[in-house]
Amino acid sequence: MREDPEVNDATRVELFRTMILLRSFHEAIRREMDAAAGSLGAAHGQGVGRPTSDTAPRTGMRRSLLGCEPMAAGFGVHLGPEDVVTAPRQPHYLAIARGVDLVSVVTEAIEAAHRHRAEPEVVQSGQDSTRDQRAELPPTIRIATPSSTGAAYLSAIGRAFASQQAESGRVAVSILDQSAAWEEGFRSAAEVASIWRLPLVFLICDDRWTRSESELDAADGKDDLPELPVTLPHLQVDSTDVEAACVAAGTAVHHVRSGEGPALFRVRLLWPNARDPNVLDPITAYESELRERGLVDNASVEEIRAEAAYRVRQAVSEAARGFVSGSGTCPLCEEKVAS
């Protein structure tokens, strides 16, 4: 964890290393989800049970986080495992980037991937009536990463207030999408955080560039932020620019950690292969930049990738043991541990 928002060569390599780890995590969890979906579909004579597109909902998130590694890595440099991140969905990337135990994060992600393994989805009257099996999972897994996910900005207000009163120096980051910023509750949360000078960063994800035409129509003009009752320091970056994200995140985190009150951080979310053909894979682009600077070469890149793959593989294996030993035994995990 750093307080200095500046980016030097050592930080550049660190950012690249974190992005590679996050991509390895993404690929591993995607394999887990596809395996769980195939097993589920085969059990019910339906073939593969779930979509495999990167635009499909995964691990409880509206879209895959493929391409968002720079934003998470940039923030992660300035956050520690004891800082709090809340979101309406699981922000696994940011949890890993800020140093939360990898086994715990992978366990939580695999839990979501295997949650519906015992029965197919049943849709009645246009609504998803799938039974949530979270209660059947081992208690140690259910509470494995209590600080890596949360219930968005209302939870963040409470966490930030507790940190302030305890003078712990911890920062709360509340991730919310663009539409949530128009909720009256968010306006109130921003006002309360400002009056109390809470150590809280509102991280707003603006995903209009990745939405379908129907989703854009449904947005009803809410692509810009509403007028808030208070003025907050406002920073904005593209999700593909890791160094800009690192500098801006450092500025925001230093501001709130110093007792100056909350800050507003807006990320323009871009995905590779989105509607804009100019959006490139940020990891490939950053690797090229680091090669030009002479900071990495073939050997060092291979070493970084191998280390990331090994860490994720070990974490998946350890997480699988938890499912096999608990009451929510998963056949896929039993097979993985046995191998």
N, C-alpha and C positions, 0 to 999 in steps of 0.2 A: 504494500500500500504506500502511495506517495502523496505528498502534499504539493509538490511542484508540478504545475501543469505543462511545463515545457517538455518537448520531445527531443531526446538525444539519441545517439546511435544505439546505446544499450536498450533504451525503451523501445526503439523500433523493432529490434529483434524479439524483445519480450512480447510486443503486440502481435507479431507474426506467429510466435510460438503459441500464444493463447488462441489465435484464430484457427490454427491447425488443430489444436485440441478440441475446439468447439465443433469443427467440421467432422472430426473423427467421431465425436459424440453423436452428431446428427446422423451420420451414416450407420452407426451401430444401432441406434434406437429405431431407425427406419427398418433395418433388417429384423429387429425384434417385432415390430408392429406387423410387418409383412408376414413373418412366420406365424404370429398369433392369428392373423386374419386368415391365412391359408389353412391352419389347423381348425379354426372355427368353422370355415366354410366346408371343409372336407367332412367334418363331424356331422354336418347337417345336409350333406349331399348338394352343396351349393357352390362348389369350387372355391375360389378365393373370396373371402368374406368382406373385404374392405378395399376401397380404392388405394392406389399406390402413388397417385400424382402428388407432386410437391405442393400443389395448391389445395390439397385436401386437408381437412382438420386432422391434427395429429397431437398426441399427448396432451389433449385438453386445450390446444391453442387453435386460434381461428385459422391460421395458416402455418406452414412450415417456417422455421426460422432460417432456412437456407438463405444466405446472403446478408444476414444481420450480424454476422460475427464481428465486424468492425465496431459497431455501436456497443456491443457487450464488452469487447476487449478494451475499448477506450474508457468505458466507465469502470471496468474491473480494476484497472491500474490504480484508481484512487479510492476504491472501497475495500474493506476487509471482511472476513467471515462474520464478524460481530455486527456489522452494519445490517440494516433491515431493508429488504425489497418486498413490496407488496404489489399484487397484480390480480386482475380478474381471472387470469389463466396462469399456468405454470411458467415462470420466467427462468427456465433451466439454464439458458445460456449465461445470463447474468449471475446466477448462483455459482456456476463453475468459474466464471471469469474473476469473481471476487474471492475465490478460495474456499468455498464450501466443500466439504469432503465429497470427493467424486463418487464414491460408492453410494453415499446417501442420495445424491442427485440422480444417479442412474437407477437406483432402486425405485425412486418416486416415478421416474419416467416409464420404467418397465411395468410398474403397477398400473399406470394408465393404459399402456399398450395391451395388457392382459386382462383388463378389468372385466371385459364381457366374454371371456373365453368359455364360460359354462353354458351360455344360452345365446341364441341368435337375437338380433334386434327385432322388435315387434313394433310396427307403426300402426296406430289406430287413429282415425279421424284426423290425419295429417300431423299427428304429434308423435314424438319419439318416446315410447314407454319403456325403454330399456331399464331393467332393474340395476341399480347401482350396487355393486358388490364390495365396495370399499370396506364395509364393516366386517367382511369375512377375512380380510387380510391380517397377517400377524400384527399385533400392537406395535412391535418395534419398528415395523415398516411404516405404519400409519403416522408415526410421529418422528420419522427419521430426520426430516429437514423442516422443522417448524418455522424457521426464519427464511427459507428460500422461496416460499410462496405466501400469498396472503389474499385479502379481500379488497384490494384497491385502496383508494385514497382515504376512506373513513378509518380503516385499520391503520394506515400510515400516520394519520393524525394522532391516534393514541400512542403508537410506538414512538413517534417523535417527541410527544409531550413527556412520556416516561423517560426517554433519554435525556431530555433537557433537565427534568427534575433531579435525576440521578447524577447529573453532570458527568455522564459517561463518555461524552464525545462522539457517540454513535450518530450516524446519519441515517435517515429513512428516505428511500427512493420509492415513489409511487408511480407505477406504470399504468397508463390508461390510454384508450384510443381517442381519436378525434371527437367522436360523437359524445363520449362521456364528459368532455369539457363543457358541453352545453347543458349539462344537468344542473339543476338548482343546487343540488348537494355539493357539486364541485365549487360553485361560486362561494358557497358558505365555507367550505373547507379552505379555500384559498384565503378568504377573509380572516378566518380564525388563525390559520398558520401565520399570516402576516402580523396580526395583532399580538400574538404570543411569541413572535420571532422564533418559530420552531425550526429545528434543523431538518428540513424536508425539501426534497427536490421532486417536483412534479414532472415526470418524463412522459410527454405526450407523443404518441406514435401516429403520425399523419400518413395514412396508407392510400391516399386517393390515387396514386400512380399505379397501384396494383389491383384496384377494384374493377369488377366487371361493369358494363354499362348500366345494368339494372341496379347494381349497388350504388353507383354514382347518382342515378336518378332518385334513389331512396334517401340519399344523404340530405336532400331538401336544403341545399345551400349552407350546410354546416361544415364547410371545409375550412373556413377561417375561424380563429378563436373568438369567442364572444368577449364583449367588454366586461372586464372583471371589476369588482368594487374596490380593488386595491391594485397598486402597481408593483409588479414583481420583476426582478431582473430576468431578462428573456434572452435565451441563447437558442440558435437553430443551426443544425448541420444535416448533411445527407448521411444516410446509414452506411453508405459504401466508403466513406472517407474516414479511415481509422485514425489518422493523425489529427484531423480536425475534431473528431469526436473525443479524442484523448485530451486535447487542449481545452475544449469547451467544458467537458465533464470535470476536468481538474479545477477550472474556474468556478463552476457551480458548486462542487463539493467543498472546496475551500471556503467559499462564501458562507454556506450554511453551517459548516463545522466550526467556523469562527464566531458563530453567534449572531450573524448579520441577518438572520431570517431566511425564509424560503426562497427558492428560485424556480423558474419555469424553463424547462429544457424541451425543445421541440425537435423531433427527428423526422426528416422526410424519408420515409421508408421506400427503398428500391430493392427489387429482386432481380437476379440474373434471369434472362429470358422472359422478362415481363413485357408489357406492351411496348416499352421503349427498347429497340434493338441495340441501343448504345450502352445499355447497362451490362457491364462485364462482371465476371466472377471476381469479387473484391480480393480474394486470397491470391488468385493468379496474377491480378494486376499489381498487388502489393509485393508479391515475390519478385516480379520483374523489376520493380523500383528498387528493392533491396539489393538485387543482383547488380544493377547499374551503380549503386553506391558502394559496392564491394563488401557488403555486410554479410552476405550469404553466398554459398556456392553449391554445387551439386552434392558434395559430401555433407555439408551442414544441413541442407534442406532434407536430405534423406534421413539424417539422424533425428531431426525434429519430428518428421512424420512417423518414423518408427517408434520413437518414444511416446508420442501421442496415442498411436494405435495400441501400444502395449498397455498404457495406463487405462484406456477405455476397455480393452479386452479383459484386463484383470478386474476392473470394477463391475463389468457385466457378469463375470463368473461369480464374484463375491455376492452380488445382488441376487443371482439365481439361487445361491445356497439358502438365502433368507426365505425365498418362496417355497423351496423344497422342505425346509424344516418347520415352516409355519402351518397354520390350519388351512391356509388358502393355497394348497399345493398345486403347482402348475406342471402339467406333463412336459411342456417345452423346457421348463427350467430343470426338471429332473434329467431330461436327456442331455442338456448342456452340462450339468454338473458331472454326470456319468462319463461324459467324453473328456 
